[in-house]
Amino acid sequence: MDKKSGGFTLVELIVAIAILGIITAVAVLRLTGFKSKAEESVCAANRKTVERMYFAFLVENDIDGESVFDQFLIENFKEVCPAGGTITYEEGNVKCSLHKDLGDENEDEDEPPEDEVPWL
């Protein structure tokens, strides 16, 4: 008499679990950088908003200088950097202690030679 099994063998279960483990490991490695990129983008957008609002505040109240920035920040914004960076105002720009400025991204790249076609 043949005995037919209605379930999976141990080898089939081990192979299936191994495949799922590999897929999970690849997915986790792929998604790990997205949180830090999202935090950096949110921080940059928030800094730009703070910068514009602070400039409008200075113009509206006819104030000159950086002396009231900390008080302005405390009164109007709870959290600018989601990663917990310290926000400062230097030379007309709002800066974060953890994230670089948007204008600094292109400073690291080398300029193409003048006799060659520039790249995008």
Phi, psi and omega in degrees: 000133178273134178256114181266134180265136179264000184242187179266153175279166180297322180295317179297320178294319179295318179296316180296318179294321178296318179295316178297323177296318179295316179297318179296317180297318179295318180295318180295316179296325181289325187267355185294326183279348185291326181294314180293324177293321179294317178298320179294320179294317179296318179298317180296317179295318179294320179296320179296319178296314179299317181299314180294317180292323179292319178298316177297321178298317179296317180292316182296320183263004179053051179251140179241126175118180185256005190292334185257008184296315182300316179294319177300317181295316180295319183286331189249341185224132176277310184219118178265313180258118180292342179271358177089021179288155179274128183262130179229164178240113182227126175054041177082007180235142174271126184236152178247143181286340182259329186246145179280161180287157179297325180287340181283346184296322184275349182289335182281341183278146177281146177282140178288150176299152185291334183273357179254163178285130180289152178262166181273000000 
